[in-house]
Amino acid sequence: MEVTVLLVDAFTETVGKGNRAGVVLEAEKLDAAQMQAIAAHVGASETAFLLPPPAADTVQGGVPFDFGGMFMPDAADMLVRFFTPTMEVPVCGHATIATHFALAGEKGIREANHAMETGAGRMPVLIGTDELGNPEVTMTLGEPQLGRELDAVDKAAIAAALGIPVGMIRSDLPTQYVSTGSQVIIMPLRDAEALHGMRPDFAALGALAPRLGCAMLYVFAEAGDDVPYRIDGRMFCPAEGIDEDPVTGTANGPAGVYLAAHGMLPDEDTVTFIARQGYAMGKEGFVEVTVYRFSGSVVAVQIAGKAVRAGKLRLRVSPEGTVTPLP
């Protein structure tokens, strides 16, 4: 069969910046092996496949609240599956932004509130427009959860794999597991110079994943007062076939939970900030993160961003999963 893959750069308005995703808007005839083969051929950090919604009794649920004008419809109206070049993952922030940006462009949607079923549960996604009428997509992530803090031995192993002295890791803050549907290790560094100067050993990082029980590592530094973003980050996931991801919604969302939990955000019920990622790769992008608190605890996190169409691929896919480019 013939398949069209839209290429979308998310968290940017400049082609070649941000994080590229493949998007297949009509994937109902593809099986998992074919999806995986397409994602491997596309070579983006994730490719998203849009499918009809699952039966109502299979919906896993999600954040059951109304935040920022978004709500959770009674049933999912789409199923989206996400594949890296080597494996399926439960959910992907930048590919969600890309998928709904593509829907807005291809279907002429200007305002819509969707319920997207994923491997991490059901999540509301809002298609809106900015002050210039350009599409902007907001995604509510899964339930915020703070996990355990890493010990000195694990932090030393990560520092060695990153090629930095242990002393560059902040000692006044923990290195900690955080989840909003997908688990990520959040590690704070002393300054952005150390962040951008890292030369990681990706094989060593990948080898640490089974021991740590987590494939995603988000390393960040606080930004100065003279820039519009609050934190600067880098995200590594070599165990899932992604050495370094340019801009990661499902890492910056948990980073918002982390910042709120450790007193790094204003003590308000709703706080929005900007996170920058991808600078060291020449793919700078920006994620708008909104954290919602109730009685002092984080109860929901949203990520939002813009995107830009970067092209498309026409492919022929055999029943066995062989992918052939078409002119």
N, C-alpha and C positions, 0 to 999 in steps of 0.2 A: 504494500500500500504506500501511497505518497503522504508525507507528513510535512507540515510547515512549522518551522521553529522560529519564533520571533526572538530577536536579540534585544535586550533592554538593559541599559545601564541605570541602576537604582542608586538612590541617595545622592544624585547629582543632576544637573541640567546640561552637562557637557559630555559629549560622546567621548569615550575612552577614559573617563574618570569614574569614580564610584565603583560599584560592584556589578559586573555583568551577570545576567541570568538568561538562560534559555527558557522560553515559554511556549508550551503547546496547548492551545486553547481548545482543541478538539481531540481528546485522547481516549475516548471511550472504547475504541477498537484495539487499543494497544494492551498487551499484557506486560507484566513486570519486567520480564527479560528484554522485551523490546524497548521499554522505557529506559532501562539501564544501558542498553547499547546506544540509544540516542544520546543520553547524557554523556557517555564516554566520548562519543564522536564530537559533540558540541564543545566539550572541554571547559565549560564554565564551572565555577565552584558549585553551583546547583542549577539544575533544570527542573522546572515545575510543569506538571501535567494536570490539566483541568478535566475533571470527570463529573458525571451526574451525581447528585447527592445520594448518600447511602439511605437505606430504609430507616425510618424514624426510630425503630427499636434498637438500632446499632449505634446511635449517636452517643458519644462518650461524655458529653457535657463540657463545660468550660467555666470561665468566670461569669457568674450569674448576676452581674450588676450592671447598672447603667452609669457609664462614666463619659464625661466630655461630649454629651449628646449622642453617644452610641448606645445601642441596646443589643441584647441577644435574642434574635428571632426564635420562635418556638422550635424550628427544625432547620437543619443545615440545608442550604440551597446549592451547595457545591462540595465536591471532594477534591482536594488538591494533594498530590503526591510529589515528593521532592527527592531528587537523586543527585548525588555528587557523581563525579566520573567513576567511582568505584563502589558505591553503596547507596541504599535508600536511607534517608534520615527522617525523623518525625515531623519536623517543621523547619522552615527557613524564612527569616525576616525579609532579607533583600529580595528573594524570589517571590514572596507574597506581594511586596510593593510592586515588583515588576509585572506580576500576573494581573493585578487589578489596574495598573496603568495601561497594560495592553488591552484589557477589557474596555476601559474607558475610550481608548482610541479606536478600536475595531468595532465596537458596538455603539459608539456615540453616547456613552453613559456619562452624565455630569454629576449626578448625586445619587448615591445608592448605599444602603446598609446591608452587607452580606453576612451570612453565617457560614464560615468555611470549616469543614471537617478536615482534620489533619491527623497524623499519627500521634500528636500530643493532645488531642481533644478538639472540641469545637471552639472556634475563636471568631469574634466579630471583626469585620473589616469595613471601613468606611471609605468610599470614594467621594471626595469633595473637590472643590476648586479654590485656588488662591485668589488674591485680589485682582490678578490679571486674567482670571478665567482658566488658568492652567491646572491640570489634574494634580491632586495631592492625595496621598493614600495614608490612612491611619489604621493601625492594627493593634488590637488589644491582645497581649500575650497571656499565657496560662498563669496559673496560680503562683504568686511569688513565694519562694521557699528559700530560707537561709540554711545552708548545710554546715558541716563541721569545718573547723579551721585546720589547715595543714601544719604539720610539725616542722621542726628545724631541719630534719633529715630530708624530707620531701622538698622543702623550699631550696635547700642546697643543691639537690639533684636538678631541679628546674633551672636554677641560676646557672649551673654548669652547662646545661643544654642550650641555654640562651646566650652563653658566652659573656656573662656579666658577673662581677663579684657579688657575693651574697649581700654585702653591705649596701648595694644599690636598691635592695628591696626595703621598703619602709618597715621599720620595726615598731612604729606606733600604731600600725593597722594590721589586721590579719590578712593572710592569703587564704581564701575561703571558697567553698563550693556554694554556688547560687543557681537556682533554677526558676525559669518561668515557662516550663514546658520542656526545655532541653537544658541539661546541666552544663555549667561552665565553671572553670576555676578562675577566680578574679584575683589578680596579683597587682598591688600598687608599687610603683617605683618612685624614687626620690625626685626625679626631674625628667623633662621631655628629652633632654640631651642624651641621657642614658637609654631612653625608650627608642629613639630613632637611630642610635648608634649600635644597637644590638645586631649581631650576625649569628643567628641561631644555627645550631646543628639539627636539622630537621629529622634526620634518622634517629638521633638521640631523643628528641622530643617525642617522636612517634613510639619509640620503645618504652617510654615512661607511661603511656596511656593505660596499658593493662594494670600496672601496679597502682596507678592513681584512681582507676575506675572511671576515668573521664577523658574524653578525647579533645575537648575544647579548652584552650588556655587564652584568656584575655588579660593582657598586660597594659596598664594605663598609668598616666601621670596627670596631675592637676595642671591646668593651663593658667597662664597669667591673667591679670585683670585687663590687659590691653588687647585681648582677642575676644570674639563673640562666642566662643565655645568654652565649656567648663572643663572638659577632660579631653585628652589626646590618647588614642589607644591603638593597639595592634592585637590581632587575633590569630592564633596558630592552631591548626588541626591536621597535622600530617598523618595521623592514624586513620583518618577518613579520606585521604587522598587530596587534602588541601593544605599545602605547606603553610601558606599565609593567605588569609582571606582579606580582601581590600576593605570592605565596610560591612559590618555584621550586625543586623538588627537583633538577633537572638543572643548576642553578647552584650550590646549596649543597653538593652532592656534590663537584664540582670545586674549590669553595672549600676543602673539607677537604684535598684533595690539595695545594693551594697552601699552606695553613697548615702542613701537615706538612713540605713541601719547604723551607720558609723558617724553620724553627725556632720556629714559633709555637704548637706543641702539645708536650705532654710527650714525651720520647724513650722511648716504650713501644711494644710490638708492636701493642697494640690501644688506641685512644683514642676515646672517645665525647664529643661536645659538642653543645650546642644552638645553633642559629642562628635569629635572629629576622628576619622580613622583613614588609613590608606596613604598618609603623607609619605612615609618611608618607601612606598612602592610606586610613587608617582601617580596614584589613583585616589587622590584626596576626595573624600565624601563626607556628608554631614547627616547625622541622625538626630531628629527631635525626639527627646524622651520625656514623657510625662509620668510622674509618680503620684499615686493617690493614697492618702493615709486615712485611716479611721481609728480613733482612740490611740493614736501614736504608732500604729502598725501599718505597714504597707499592704494594701489590699488589692491593688491592680497597677499594672504598668502598660503604657501604650508607647509605640514607636511610630513615627510619621516621617515621610520623606517624599521627594519628588523623583522623577525619572525621565529618561529620554530614550527614544527609539534609536537603536544602533544598527539595524539591518535585519535580515532574515535568511534562513537556510531552507532549501527544499531538499528533502531526503526521500529515498525509497528504502523501505524497511521490509525485509523478508520475514516470513513466519518464524524463522529460526533466530532472527535478531541481527541479520547482516544489514549493515547500513551503507547505502551508496548515495553519494551526493548527486543532485540533479542540477542542470544548468538553470 
